[in-house]
Amino acid sequence: MKKALKIALSAVAVATLIASPLSAKKIRWKLAMTWPSTLTPLASPPIKLAKLMKEMSDGEFIIKVEGKEKHKAPLGILDMVKGGQYQMGHSGSYYWKGKDINTVWFTTVPFGMTPSEQYAWFYYGNGMKYMKEVYDKFGVYVYPGGNTGNQMGGWFRKEIKSVDDLKGLKMRIPGLAGEVMAKLGVNVTNIPAGELYTALDRGTIDALEWVGPGMDIKMGFHKVAKYYYTGWHEPASEMQFLINKRAFDKLPKKYQVMLETAMKAVSMDMYIENFAASTEAWAKMKKEHPEIQVKTFPKPVMQALKKAADEVYADYAAKNPKFKEIWEDYKAYMKKARAWSMMSQYYYLQTSKDLEK
Ligand code: CA
């Protein structure tokens, strides 16, 4: 018995010795995200991705996730992944519009597609093809990284009754939506997540848009701005995973497939997580914060926003052939997909609501 145990133990020792050079070949990657590590659900996809990759690879593929609090460069993710300091990143494509305006197509655009429509365009239309074309020059691969769903139009200190009320207003609003607002006289700025509340509280800005009730209420914006507007500008904000091309191309095929599959799973999960969070927060908000005034911009303001958006698109299309190509493809897809959205979701919601009267 004793002898058998000894043999068994030495077999374990040999197995450990054999295993150790293998474990030295572990893949160790670093991922930098635009968000602080605590800012879920935006930070959820990378955190869940790291866990999934570790488990699916039996501990052979380790991803260390670093939030903004560690690397201090929330809007430097693309450069850091391109340069190889990080093999992966998690951010929002429209933050790079200063580098290439065509990056805006892969987050969301004002008066654009809903999440279902946009996912259909990404995966079964030309979305991913254009994503690859646009990001090729940066030396990175880009994948969808989780959707917030339709966002709220933002928090305003004062009620917006006319287009004139927008003139001179200082507002944090990123992407093409910022350019649309600027056309109507808004003084637009982009401020990282961690500094938003202070900026609004100190009056550095008069208004801001962030995400939706699930994420907004815990930021405390309602304490300093009580008008909460419905959205028009970010109907389907998709986050993004960025991967350094050289690092990805060197991976064994099985890890490439594992990574692509895991990214898709955690992205879909973020969409669900944020929908659930907003469902809870909306119900709670109605009860606990009756002072919050939920508003929709008056029709003349919406018409002015739509007109300004069309002008912004037309201006870029006139000077950027790639923008024109993607815009036409996007518009054509949206037209087709919207017809089905109306038939399936809109009429269902409408008819069910009518029955409750
Ligand atoms: Ca937003």
Residues whose N, C-alpha, C, O or C-beta is under 5 A from the ligand:
A	BS01	CA	Q151 E209 W210 V211 E234
